[in-house]
Amino acid sequence: MHTPRSWLIESVPRLWALWAASRPSQLALIGLLYALGVGMATTGPPIVTAAFTPRLTRPLLLGGVAVLAVAVTVHYANEYADADTDALADRTPFSGGSGALVETELPASFLRRATIGAGVLAVTLLAVGAFGPLSPTAVVLAATILVAGVAYSLPPVALVRRGLGEPVNMALGGLLLPVYGVAVVAPPTPSAAAVVVPFTLVVGCNLLAVHWPDRVADERVGKRTLAVRWRPIRLRRAYATLAVVAALSTVVLWHGELLPPVVTTAHLTAVPFLLWGWRTLTRKRSPLPAVAAMVVLAVALTAGWWWVGV
């Protein structure tokens, strides 16, 4: 019995591979984090140096399209670089890649060309933005995400194969992406980066959990993720440390009057999922609890900042 998915894979394998390898669910989360940054900017100082201006349609649209093009490039690069790993991995809904090449049996070179094409589009959009509605800070942040995101996977840098993947991924997705959303609206201050530190640490918890199911396949192809390099007990301690520091930093930011009460309260939504994730990390394959902690917190923070600002 053919399902719509199997029909698409058989009928239009290249289109299906491009769609699946772009990781639509992650693109949705990236769009949410962009909205989080925009919501932070609506609150004005001390997050940004100027008051929010409602009529910002052009920069918001171009900024959103540009960051999605950057994300698609990074995802294609990761899928291309991980073709050997994904062929060995026992995928879960949150790990093991998209399965685009495995399911369609297309060569990895297909995604190499897709990476180049998406990269050209991303650079073009950023160049248009640099001479148009996007601020230099926003362009630099997006360009940094693009370069570091590609270097995360592809040689000669391949940060994920050198044991640097987790901190780089934390910085790009947890810190720079929301600050980019701020920068599209108004010049960000250091406070804009400071207030997303707790979320960045929760992203770190998510990465430890997501890399755990792939550790055997990663080790076989030479990927030196922390799940490969560290013993289970050390991974669990690192997860607990990140979660505790996230909680402490939230309290510090609240006492420093950088986090409004509503946003401070929003951080509590991640707590039950983080506790669940700590109990299951290295004991069960599924990274669902830690993924849920990150996604629920992203939704709660976005709602909280927009509530305060608008």
Residue frames relative to the residue before (quaternion, step in Angstrom):
aa qw qx qy qz dx dy dz
M 1.0000 0.0000 0.0000 0.0000 0.00 0.00 0.00
H 0.3233 -0.7630 0.5354 0.1632 3.53 -0.75 1.13
T 0.2320 -0.7300 0.6277 0.1384 3.52 -1.02 0.88
P 0.6585 -0.4875 0.3638 0.4433 3.63 -1.19 0.29
R 0.6275 0.5440 -0.3353 0.4449 3.59 1.06 -0.75
S 0.6948 0.4634 -0.2862 0.4698 3.58 0.81 -0.98
W 0.6160 0.5454 -0.3478 0.4495 3.58 1.07 -0.69
L 0.6584 0.4986 -0.3089 0.4717 3.58 0.97 -0.84
I 0.6455 0.5272 -0.3271 0.4455 3.57 0.96 -0.86
E 0.7047 0.4502 -0.2654 0.4799 3.59 0.98 -0.82
S 0.7341 0.4581 -0.2422 0.4388 3.60 0.93 -0.90
V 0.8061 0.0568 0.0027 0.5891 3.58 0.89 -0.94
P 0.0713 -0.8638 0.4961 0.0510 3.60 0.61 1.08
R 0.6598 0.5136 -0.3270 0.4404 3.59 0.96 -0.76
L 0.6568 0.4900 -0.3108 0.4816 3.56 0.96 -0.83
W 0.6415 0.5169 -0.3282 0.4620 3.56 0.99 -0.81
A 0.6520 0.5185 -0.3196 0.4516 3.58 0.94 -0.88
L 0.6490 0.5102 -0.3251 0.4614 3.60 0.95 -0.83
W 0.6575 0.5080 -0.3008 0.4682 3.57 1.00 -0.85
A 0.7105 0.4620 -0.2719 0.4559 3.58 0.75 -1.06
A 0.6894 0.4894 -0.2859 0.4510 3.61 0.92 -0.89
S 0.5857 0.5589 -0.3827 0.4451 3.60 1.19 -0.31
R 0.2958 -0.7932 0.4771 0.2360 3.58 1.35 -0.30
P 0.1480 -0.8563 0.4879 0.0827 3.60 0.54 1.17
S 0.6472 0.5184 -0.3434 0.4409 3.60 0.94 -0.77
Q 0.6633 0.4838 -0.3071 0.4813 3.58 1.03 -0.72
L 0.6013 0.5386 -0.3605 0.4673 3.59 1.10 -0.62
A 0.6225 0.5307 -0.3389 0.4647 3.58 1.05 -0.74
L 0.6532 0.4980 -0.3139 0.4763 3.59 0.99 -0.82
I 0.6333 0.5212 -0.3316 0.4661 3.60 1.00 -0.76
G 0.6294 0.5161 -0.3299 0.4781 3.57 1.02 -0.75
L 0.6317 0.5269 -0.3236 0.4676 3.58 1.06 -0.75
L 0.6756 0.4824 -0.2985 0.4708 3.61 0.93 -0.84
Y 0.5849 0.5361 -0.3636 0.4882 3.58 1.16 -0.55
A 0.6598 0.4927 -0.2988 0.4824 3.58 0.96 -0.87
L 0.5835 0.5675 -0.3650 0.4520 3.58 1.12 -0.65
G 0.6761 0.4918 -0.2946 0.4628 3.58 0.87 -0.94
V 0.6405 0.5095 -0.3261 0.4732 3.57 0.98 -0.81
G 0.6449 0.5218 -0.3185 0.4588 3.57 0.99 -0.81
M 0.6178 0.5343 -0.3387 0.4669 3.58 1.03 -0.76
A 0.6689 0.5190 -0.3029 0.4376 3.57 0.96 -0.88
T 0.6068 0.5815 -0.3637 0.4017 3.60 1.09 -0.60
T 0.6173 0.5673 -0.3494 0.4185 3.59 1.21 -0.39
G 0.4309 -0.7182 0.4551 0.3024 3.59 1.24 -0.25
P 0.7850 -0.2502 0.2021 0.5295 3.63 -1.14 -0.52
P 0.5928 -0.1287 -0.7903 -0.0869 1.62 -2.16 1.28
I 0.4368 0.7051 -0.4629 0.3126 3.62 1.23 0.13
V 0.7814 0.0893 -0.0392 0.6163 3.57 1.05 -0.80
T 0.5739 -0.6339 0.4143 0.3117 3.54 -1.26 0.39
A 0.7707 0.2604 -0.1523 0.5612 3.59 1.24 -0.19
A 0.6040 -0.5596 0.4222 0.3790 3.56 -1.23 0.37
F 0.5911 -0.5946 0.4226 0.3443 3.55 -1.20 0.59
T 0.1990 -0.7581 0.6121 0.1054 3.54 -1.03 0.91
P 0.4200 -0.7549 0.4347 0.2545 3.62 -0.44 1.14
R 0.7233 0.4410 -0.2645 0.4609 3.63 0.92 -0.81
L 0.3035 0.7478 -0.5220 0.2759 3.55 0.18 1.32
T 0.1582 0.8473 -0.4982 0.0937 3.57 1.10 0.65
R 0.6933 0.4951 -0.3021 0.4278 3.62 0.75 -0.99
P 0.7083 0.4348 -0.3059 0.4645 3.65 0.68 -0.89
L 0.6376 0.5335 -0.3419 0.4381 3.60 1.00 -0.73
L 0.6714 0.4881 -0.2967 0.4722 3.58 0.95 -0.85
L 0.6875 0.4668 -0.2863 0.4770 3.57 0.83 -0.97
G 0.6416 0.5272 -0.3250 0.4526 3.58 0.99 -0.80
G 0.6674 0.4989 -0.3006 0.4640 3.57 1.00 -0.78
V 0.6629 0.4901 -0.3070 0.4755 3.58 0.92 -0.89
A 0.6526 0.5290 -0.3178 0.4397 3.59 0.95 -0.87
V 0.6982 0.4607 -0.2957 0.4614 3.60 0.83 -0.88
L 0.6129 0.5189 -0.3592 0.4755 3.61 1.12 -0.50
A 0.6269 0.5138 -0.3367 0.4792 3.60 1.05 -0.71
V 0.6172 0.5289 -0.3332 0.4777 3.59 1.06 -0.75
A 0.6763 0.5024 -0.2947 0.4510 3.58 0.89 -0.95
V 0.6403 0.5172 -0.3299 0.4622 3.60 0.95 -0.83
T 0.6271 0.5325 -0.3327 0.4611 3.60 1.01 -0.80
V 0.6682 0.4982 -0.2928 0.4686 3.57 0.89 -0.96
H 0.6674 0.5005 -0.3061 0.4586 3.60 0.94 -0.84
Y 0.6442 0.5055 -0.3249 0.4731 3.59 0.96 -0.82
A 0.6408 0.5233 -0.3263 0.4572 3.57 0.96 -0.84
N 0.6628 0.5068 -0.3016 0.4614 3.57 0.98 -0.86
E 0.6582 0.4998 -0.3082 0.4711 3.58 0.95 -0.85
Y 0.6447 0.5100 -0.3210 0.4703 3.60 1.02 -0.76
A 0.6957 0.4736 -0.2804 0.4616 3.58 0.85 -0.96
D 0.7444 0.4069 -0.2141 0.4842 3.60 1.08 -0.71
A 0.2775 0.7923 -0.5102 0.1871 3.59 1.19 0.31
D 0.6783 0.4796 -0.2996 0.4691 3.59 0.95 -0.82
T 0.6508 0.5166 -0.3149 0.4588 3.59 1.01 -0.80
D 0.6919 0.4963 -0.2866 0.4391 3.56 0.84 -1.01
A 0.6041 0.5552 -0.3569 0.4467 3.58 1.15 -0.55
L 0.7133 0.4322 -0.2424 0.4955 3.59 1.18 -0.57
A 0.6328 0.5949 -0.3254 0.3739 3.56 1.09 -0.74
D 0.3533 -0.6705 0.6093 0.2330 3.52 -1.27 0.58
R 0.2687 -0.8402 0.4488 0.1429 3.52 0.05 1.35
T 0.1652 -0.6991 0.6823 0.1357 3.48 -1.39 0.54
P 0.6799 -0.4740 0.3283 0.4531 3.64 -1.16 0.12
F 0.7690 0.3537 -0.1813 0.5008 3.60 1.19 -0.40
S 0.7726 0.2509 -0.1501 0.5635 3.61 1.23 -0.05
G 0.6998 0.4831 -0.3349 0.4059 3.54 -1.32 0.24
G 0.5823 -0.5974 0.3671 0.4114 3.57 1.25 0.31
S 0.6714 -0.5110 0.3670 0.3916 3.55 -1.36 -0.02
G 0.3874 -0.7180 0.4873 0.3112 3.58 1.15 -0.59
A 0.3372 0.7837 -0.4750 0.2157 3.60 1.26 0.15
L 0.7135 0.4325 -0.2618 0.4851 3.60 0.84 -0.93
V 0.6350 0.5396 -0.3304 0.4432 3.58 1.00 -0.80
E 0.7176 0.4619 -0.2583 0.4527 3.57 0.84 -0.96
T 0.7458 0.3915 -0.2210 0.4916 3.60 0.98 -0.78
E 0.3048 -0.7757 0.4868 0.2616 3.59 1.29 -0.39
L 0.3400 0.7165 -0.5225 0.3131 3.56 1.09 0.71
P 0.5344 -0.6224 0.4504 0.3524 3.61 -1.11 0.53
A 0.6187 -0.5592 0.3983 0.3819 3.57 -1.18 0.54
S 0.5690 0.6139 -0.3812 0.3925 3.59 1.13 -0.57
F 0.5452 0.6106 -0.4002 0.4121 3.59 1.19 -0.46
L 0.7184 0.4168 -0.2492 0.4981 3.58 0.92 -0.89
R 0.5417 0.5752 -0.4188 0.4475 3.59 1.17 -0.30
R 0.6690 0.4736 -0.2955 0.4907 3.58 0.93 -0.87
A 0.6349 0.5259 -0.3293 0.4603 3.59 1.02 -0.75
T 0.6173 0.5406 -0.3407 0.4590 3.58 1.05 -0.74
I 0.6579 0.5044 -0.3079 0.4667 3.57 0.91 -0.90
G 0.6719 0.5055 -0.3018 0.4493 3.58 0.89 -0.91
A 0.6766 0.4747 -0.2925 0.4809 3.57 0.91 -0.90
G 0.6293 0.5407 -0.3306 0.4498 3.58 1.07 -0.72
V 0.6336 0.5185 -0.3254 0.4731 3.58 1.00 -0.80
L 0.6464 0.5091 -0.3187 0.4705 3.58 0.97 -0.84
A 0.6582 0.5133 -0.3162 0.4509 3.60 0.90 -0.89
V 0.6686 0.4902 -0.3023 0.4704 3.59 0.89 -0.91
T 0.6335 0.5323 -0.3310 0.4536 3.60 0.99 -0.79
L 0.6697 0.4960 -0.3022 0.4628 3.57 0.91 -0.90
L 0.6599 0.4934 -0.3123 0.4728 3.58 0.99 -0.77
A 0.6258 0.5234 -0.3379 0.4693 3.58 1.06 -0.69
V 0.6326 0.5085 -0.3252 0.4852 3.59 1.00 -0.80
G 0.6661 0.5064 -0.3021 0.4567 3.55 0.96 -0.85
A 0.6334 0.5496 -0.3339 0.4304 3.59 1.03 -0.76
F 0.7407 0.3473 -0.2071 0.5366 3.56 1.12 -0.64
G 0.7133 0.4046 -0.2439 0.5176 3.55 1.27 0.28
P 0.8766 -0.1508 0.0874 0.4485 3.56 -0.86 -0.97
L 0.6387 0.5454 -0.3507 0.4143 3.65 1.14 -0.31
S 0.4716 -0.6736 0.4956 0.2797 3.54 -1.02 0.83
P 0.6321 -0.5299 0.3905 0.4089 3.62 -1.17 0.44
T 0.6241 0.5455 -0.3434 0.4416 3.60 1.03 -0.75
A 0.6590 0.5035 -0.3101 0.4648 3.59 0.93 -0.88
V 0.6559 0.5094 -0.3154 0.4591 3.58 0.94 -0.85
V 0.6579 0.5043 -0.3131 0.4635 3.59 0.93 -0.88
L 0.6512 0.5128 -0.3216 0.4578 3.60 0.94 -0.83
A 0.6722 0.4860 -0.3006 0.4707 3.60 0.90 -0.90
A 0.6449 0.5146 -0.3191 0.4664 3.58 1.00 -0.81
T 0.6295 0.5286 -0.3282 0.4654 3.58 1.05 -0.74
I 0.6394 0.5147 -0.3184 0.4742 3.58 0.98 -0.84
L 0.6502 0.5252 -0.3124 0.4514 3.57 0.98 -0.86
V 0.7133 0.4593 -0.2670 0.4571 3.58 0.72 -1.08
A 0.7026 0.4528 -0.2737 0.4758 3.58 0.83 -0.98
G 0.6366 0.5395 -0.3340 0.4383 3.59 1.05 -0.71
V 0.6579 0.4715 -0.3032 0.5030 3.58 1.04 -0.74
A 0.6544 0.5112 -0.3062 0.4655 3.59 1.01 -0.83
Y 0.5142 0.6372 -0.4089 0.4029 3.58 1.21 -0.41
S 0.8055 0.3079 -0.1252 0.4906 3.57 0.93 -0.92
L 0.7857 0.4102 -0.1881 0.4231 3.55 0.78 -1.06
P 0.4723 -0.6294 0.5264 0.3221 3.57 -1.13 0.62
P 0.5429 -0.0679 -0.8208 -0.1643 1.52 -2.39 0.73
V 0.5695 0.6140 -0.3920 0.3809 3.62 1.21 -0.21
A 0.1432 0.8447 -0.5118 0.0631 3.59 0.73 -1.14
L 0.0781 -0.8619 0.4999 0.0319 3.56 0.68 1.13
V 0.6354 0.5512 -0.3378 0.4223 3.59 1.01 -0.76
R 0.6751 0.4707 -0.2891 0.4890 3.60 1.17 -0.49
R 0.6816 0.4566 -0.2812 0.4979 3.58 1.28 -0.01
G 0.5941 -0.6041 0.3541 0.3958 3.57 1.23 0.28
L 0.6073 0.5682 -0.3459 0.4344 3.58 1.28 0.27
G 0.3992 0.7694 -0.4417 0.2313 3.56 1.26 -0.02
E 0.6848 0.5131 -0.3015 0.4206 3.57 0.81 -0.98
P 0.7026 0.4430 -0.3119 0.4613 3.68 0.70 -0.87
V 0.6352 0.5189 -0.3391 0.4607 3.59 1.03 -0.71
N 0.6654 0.5021 -0.3021 0.4625 3.58 0.92 -0.89
M 0.6100 0.5467 -0.3399 0.4620 3.58 1.06 -0.75
A 0.6918 0.4909 -0.2810 0.4489 3.56 0.85 -1.01
L 0.6871 0.4935 -0.2963 0.4433 3.58 0.91 -0.89
G 0.7821 0.3655 -0.1915 0.4669 3.57 0.70 -1.06
G 0.7412 0.4330 -0.2386 0.4541 3.55 0.95 -0.83
L 0.7872 0.3291 -0.1517 0.4989 3.56 1.01 -0.81
L 0.7654 0.4064 -0.2339 0.4408 3.60 0.51 -1.18
L 0.6426 0.5511 -0.3435 0.4066 3.59 0.95 -0.77
P 0.6853 0.4350 -0.3182 0.4898 3.67 0.78 -0.79
V 0.6426 0.5127 -0.3393 0.4572 3.61 0.97 -0.75
Y 0.5776 0.5565 -0.3718 0.4674 3.59 1.13 -0.57
G 0.6444 0.5183 -0.3239 0.4595 3.58 0.92 -0.84
V 0.6184 0.5253 -0.3317 0.4813 3.57 1.08 -0.74
A 0.6986 0.5110 -0.2735 0.4196 3.56 0.84 -1.06
V 0.5767 0.5750 -0.3809 0.4378 3.59 1.15 -0.47
V 0.7162 0.4468 -0.2359 0.4814 3.57 1.10 -0.75
A 0.7846 -0.1443 0.1640 0.5802 3.59 0.84 -1.01
P 0.6465 -0.5267 0.3651 0.4139 3.62 -1.19 0.42
P 0.3207 -0.7679 0.5193 0.1944 3.62 -0.63 1.07
T 0.3280 -0.6998 0.5957 0.2188 3.55 -1.26 0.47
P 0.6860 -0.4448 0.3437 0.4621 3.63 -1.20 0.07
S 0.5723 0.5984 -0.3795 0.4128 3.58 1.15 -0.53
A 0.5911 0.5830 -0.3706 0.4164 3.59 1.10 -0.62
A 0.6726 0.4598 -0.2846 0.5052 3.56 1.08 -0.72
A 0.6391 0.5601 -0.3338 0.4079 3.56 0.96 -0.87
V 0.7077 0.4951 -0.2893 0.4127 3.61 0.84 -0.92
V 0.6950 0.4287 -0.2991 0.4937 3.63 1.18 -0.23
V 0.3553 0.7409 -0.4951 0.2824 3.60 1.23 0.23
P 0.6506 0.4993 -0.3513 0.4517 3.69 0.81 -0.77
F 0.6529 0.5003 -0.3215 0.4691 3.59 0.94 -0.81
T 0.6212 0.5501 -0.3381 0.4442 3.59 0.99 -0.82
L 0.6633 0.4992 -0.3029 0.4680 3.58 0.99 -0.81
V 0.6236 0.5159 -0.3343 0.4829 3.59 1.10 -0.64
V 0.5837 0.5483 -0.3618 0.4773 3.59 1.12 -0.64
G 0.6222 0.5414 -0.3322 0.4576 3.59 1.05 -0.75
C 0.6217 0.5223 -0.3348 0.4782 3.60 1.00 -0.77
N 0.6420 0.5318 -0.3118 0.4559 3.56 0.98 -0.88
L 0.6737 0.5081 -0.3052 0.4414 3.60 0.90 -0.89
L 0.6220 0.5345 -0.3445 0.4570 3.58 0.99 -0.75
A 0.6882 0.4776 -0.2772 0.4706 3.56 0.98 -0.85
V 0.6684 0.5134 -0.3050 0.4434 3.60 0.95 -0.86
H 0.6920 0.4754 -0.2853 0.4623 3.60 0.99 -0.74
W 0.5287 0.6642 -0.4119 0.3310 3.62 1.13 -0.42
P 0.6993 0.4670 -0.3202 0.4363 3.70 0.71 -0.86
D 0.7109 0.4650 -0.2550 0.4619 3.61 1.15 -0.55
R 0.3898 0.7837 -0.4469 0.1847 3.57 1.25 -0.11
V 0.6536 0.5159 -0.3304 0.4444 3.63 0.95 -0.79
A 0.6772 0.4691 -0.2902 0.4869 3.58 0.88 -0.94
D 0.6382 0.5310 -0.3339 0.4464 3.60 0.96 -0.82
E 0.6640 0.5078 -0.3105 0.4526 3.57 0.91 -0.88
R 0.6497 0.5410 -0.3207 0.4271 3.59 0.98 -0.78
V 0.7552 0.3473 -0.2083 0.5154 3.60 1.09 -0.61
G 0.6276 -0.6067 0.3165 0.3712 3.60 1.23 0.24
K 0.4423 0.6688 -0.4810 0.3545 3.59 1.19 0.39
R 0.2068 -0.8148 0.5355 0.0809 3.57 -0.62 1.15
T 0.0649 0.7926 -0.5990 0.0942 3.56 0.52 1.16
L 0.6457 -0.5136 0.3782 0.4198 3.57 -1.23 0.28
A 0.6023 0.5574 -0.3602 0.4436 3.60 1.10 -0.58
V 0.6516 0.4825 -0.3003 0.5025 3.59 1.19 -0.55
R 0.7403 0.4567 -0.2316 0.4356 3.57 0.86 -0.99
W 0.7707 0.3672 -0.1810 0.4882 3.58 0.99 -0.78
R 0.5202 -0.6011 0.5132 0.3236 3.51 -1.29 0.53
P 0.6735 -0.5127 0.3394 0.4104 3.63 -1.14 0.50
I 0.6615 0.5139 -0.3300 0.4353 3.61 0.88 -0.85
R 0.6539 0.5020 -0.3206 0.4665 3.58 1.04 -0.72
L 0.6152 0.5372 -0.3426 0.4643 3.58 1.05 -0.70
R 0.6644 0.5036 -0.3021 0.4623 3.56 0.95 -0.87
R 0.6459 0.5058 -0.3192 0.4745 3.58 1.03 -0.75
A 0.6401 0.5190 -0.3239 0.4647 3.58 1.01 -0.79
Y 0.6267 0.5329 -0.3211 0.4691 3.56 1.01 -0.86
A 0.6777 0.4891 -0.2925 0.4648 3.59 0.85 -0.98
T 0.6392 0.5298 -0.3262 0.4520 3.59 1.00 -0.81
L 0.6545 0.5082 -0.3133 0.4639 3.58 0.91 -0.90
A 0.6726 0.5019 -0.3025 0.4519 3.59 0.92 -0.89
V 0.6672 0.4942 -0.3036 0.4673 3.60 0.95 -0.87
V 0.6625 0.4912 -0.3136 0.4707 3.60 0.91 -0.85
A 0.5982 0.5486 -0.3597 0.4602 3.59 1.08 -0.65
A 0.6635 0.4938 -0.3032 0.4733 3.59 0.95 -0.86
L 0.6737 0.4958 -0.3000 0.4586 3.61 0.88 -0.91
S 0.6658 0.4960 -0.3122 0.4617 3.58 0.93 -0.84
T 0.5935 0.5534 -0.3639 0.4572 3.60 1.12 -0.59
V 0.6567 0.5034 -0.3036 0.4725 3.58 0.96 -0.88
V 0.6491 0.5183 -0.3158 0.4586 3.59 0.95 -0.88
L 0.6742 0.4899 -0.2970 0.4661 3.58 0.91 -0.89
W 0.6282 0.5221 -0.3330 0.4711 3.58 1.08 -0.68
H 0.6743 0.4760 -0.2970 0.4802 3.58 0.91 -0.89
G 0.6764 0.4724 -0.2932 0.4831 3.59 1.12 -0.57
E 0.4383 -0.7346 0.4149 0.3100 3.57 1.37 0.14
L 0.4311 0.6667 -0.4907 0.3589 3.57 1.06 0.75
L 0.7244 0.3348 -0.2143 0.5633 3.57 1.19 -0.54
P 0.3849 -0.7018 0.5458 0.2478 3.61 -0.74 0.99
P 0.6600 -0.5311 0.3450 0.4041 3.63 -1.11 0.54
V 0.6424 0.5275 -0.3331 0.4450 3.60 0.95 -0.85
V 0.6803 0.4730 -0.2905 0.4786 3.59 0.93 -0.86
T 0.6073 0.5464 -0.3487 0.4593 3.57 1.04 -0.73
T 0.6631 0.5009 -0.2941 0.4721 3.56 0.93 -0.91
A 0.6009 0.5852 -0.3550 0.4128 3.59 1.06 -0.75
H 0.6036 0.5801 -0.3599 0.4119 3.59 1.09 -0.63
L 0.5796 0.6061 -0.3757 0.3943 3.60 1.16 -0.51
T 0.5556 0.6380 -0.3947 0.3585 3.60 1.14 -0.50
A 0.6711 0.5127 -0.3021 0.4422 3.59 1.12 -0.61
V 0.5171 0.7051 -0.4031 0.2701 3.59 1.13 -0.59
P 0.7016 0.4528 -0.3189 0.4484 3.67 0.65 -0.90
F 0.6600 0.5035 -0.3146 0.4604 3.59 1.03 -0.72
L 0.6258 0.5238 -0.3373 0.4694 3.58 1.08 -0.68
L 0.6452 0.5057 -0.3195 0.4753 3.59 0.99 -0.78
W 0.6307 0.5196 -0.3145 0.4831 3.56 1.01 -0.83
G 0.6642 0.5154 -0.3008 0.4503 3.57 0.95 -0.89
W 0.6447 0.5139 -0.3283 0.4609 3.57 1.01 -0.76
R 0.6528 0.5208 -0.3164 0.4500 3.58 1.00 -0.78
T 0.7638 0.3876 -0.2020 0.4750 3.60 1.01 -0.75
L 0.5037 0.6716 -0.4297 0.3327 3.63 1.15 -0.41
T 0.8327 0.0979 -0.1735 0.5167 3.55 -0.91 1.15
R 0.6634 0.4787 -0.3116 0.4833 3.60 1.26 -0.06
K 0.7614 0.1397 -0.1006 0.6250 3.55 1.23 -0.47
R 0.5624 -0.6403 0.4095 0.3257 3.56 -1.10 0.68
S 0.6779 0.5393 -0.3112 0.3908 3.56 0.89 -0.91
P 0.2791 -0.7664 0.5545 0.1650 3.61 -0.88 0.94
L 0.2378 0.8332 -0.4787 0.1416 3.59 1.29 0.23
P 0.6790 0.5023 -0.3473 0.4074 3.69 0.68 -0.87
A 0.6950 0.4611 -0.2848 0.4725 3.60 0.87 -0.90
V 0.6085 0.5297 -0.3499 0.4761 3.58 1.07 -0.69
A 0.6510 0.5141 -0.3118 0.4634 3.58 0.95 -0.88
A 0.6156 0.5472 -0.3494 0.4467 3.60 1.00 -0.78
M 0.6844 0.4850 -0.2885 0.4616 3.59 0.88 -0.93
V 0.7000 0.4744 -0.2849 0.4514 3.59 0.82 -0.98
V 0.6563 0.5059 -0.3144 0.4631 3.59 0.90 -0.90
L 0.6580 0.4997 -0.3150 0.4670 3.58 0.97 -0.81
A 0.6303 0.5300 -0.3406 0.4536 3.60 0.98 -0.78
V 0.6543 0.5003 -0.3098 0.4750 3.59 0.96 -0.86
A 0.6806 0.4991 -0.2954 0.4477 3.59 0.85 -0.97
L 0.6673 0.4977 -0.3072 0.4612 3.59 0.93 -0.85
T 0.6372 0.5239 -0.3324 0.4572 3.57 0.97 -0.82
A 0.6631 0.4913 -0.3016 0.4775 3.57 0.92 -0.90
G 0.6634 0.5269 -0.3100 0.4315 3.59 0.95 -0.86
W 0.6933 0.4690 -0.2892 0.4644 3.57 0.85 -0.94
W 0.6536 0.4905 -0.3288 0.4733 3.61 0.98 -0.75
W 0.6036 0.5530 -0.3559 0.4507 3.60 1.07 -0.66
V 0.6756 0.4909 -0.2862 0.4697 3.56 0.93 -0.92
G 0.7479 0.4518 -0.2346 0.4260 3.56 0.86 -0.98
V 0.8085 0.2889 -0.1222 0.4980 3.55 0.91 -0.88
